[in-house]
Amino acid sequence: MIARVADHCFWLGRYLERAESSARHLQVTGVLALDGELPRDRVWPPIVIVSGQEADFVARFGRQKMADSEAVQRYLARDPHNPVSITRTVAAARENARSIREVVSLEVWQTINELYVFLGSSEAERMYEEDRDALFARIQRSTQLCLGLVRGTMLHDTPLDFIWLGVVLERMSQTARLLDVEHHALVAAGAPHPVLETALWLSLLRACSGFEAFMKRNRGKVTGAAVASFLSLEPRFPRSVRYCAGYARQRLAAICAEPAPKGEVRSPPGGVPGRLALERLEDLERWLDGLAPDSLCGAKVHEVLTHVVTEANRVCADVGSQLFGYGPPPSVQMASQ
């Protein structure tokens, strides 16, 4: 498999996951803004910070606009100059799929293309103005359908491994950033009314599609420590940091492994391209396994999640340099949150 095709597969997965996550976060935040009775400067700034575009937003609109719901939503959903807006992200996913039409199935291509055409239509603009919740729900369904079609209509071989490697690395980073920013904001704001605090933690779970899974796993009081532990360390929840790290390691190991007779598994030797990224994922997985669920409280949460985001970025840099030929991986620095 040539590096160009692998690169497009990897970024197709990342962009699809990013679009779905952004739409879900915008939808949940909009509901929270209506029902939570919170000040606007508590609701909207975190979503800009999670996107990684705080500096760009402030430079263009000013810091006060981070509390403006309309400015934030249009910036993250429709702004053509924001590289991580939903419109730009779906366009990037479509371009990557178009570049590898010989790899993705017809059903996958049609679904991505239909979403791209829809977002550029007057119907999408009308839905944005009149029924934003329905628009974000439609984007989520389309991206989820596309990811399901990737599994259900493509050969389960190396291109699929690269797509899902991109998906889970993006998902791991998104979950860690979202939990870190929201947890920090809630702790910094002091102890709110217990009912409001519960509503905020449940909103965070919904933003990660984890509400029902959490309630099945934790039949008791919803606390910050329980939510942080679930989203970070629950090995059975497919959006938790721990699950994503393990699944990314499996996919990268399959990519790097040497051919073996049926029924045998061969670990990739040290000199195989991608081995450095694989070792980094293995170390991260072991480190997460060594964390006690009840240890995720207070400042420990930020420490853990900062490490996760940093390592996820380094894995992506290593994959790019070793498998796609990007050159030496750049230094990775975490912006202060």
Secondary structure, DSSP 4 states (H G I P E B T S, - for coil): --HHHHHHHHHHHHHHHHHHHHHHHHHHHHHHHHHS---HHHHSHHHHHHHT-HHHHHHHH-GGGGG-HHHHHHHHHT-TT-TTSHHHHHHHHHHHHHHTTTTS-HHHHHHHHHHHHHHTSHHHHHHHHH-HHHHHHHHHHHHHHHHHHHHHHS-SSHHHHHHHHHHHHHHHHHHHHHHHHHHHHHHHT----HHHHHHHHHHHHHHTT-HHHHHHH--S---HHHHHHHHHH-TTSTTSHHHHHHHHHHHHHHHHSPP--TT---PPPTTSTTHHHHHHHHHHHHHHHTS-GGG--THHHHHHHHHHHHHHHHHHHHHHHHHS---SPPP--PPP-
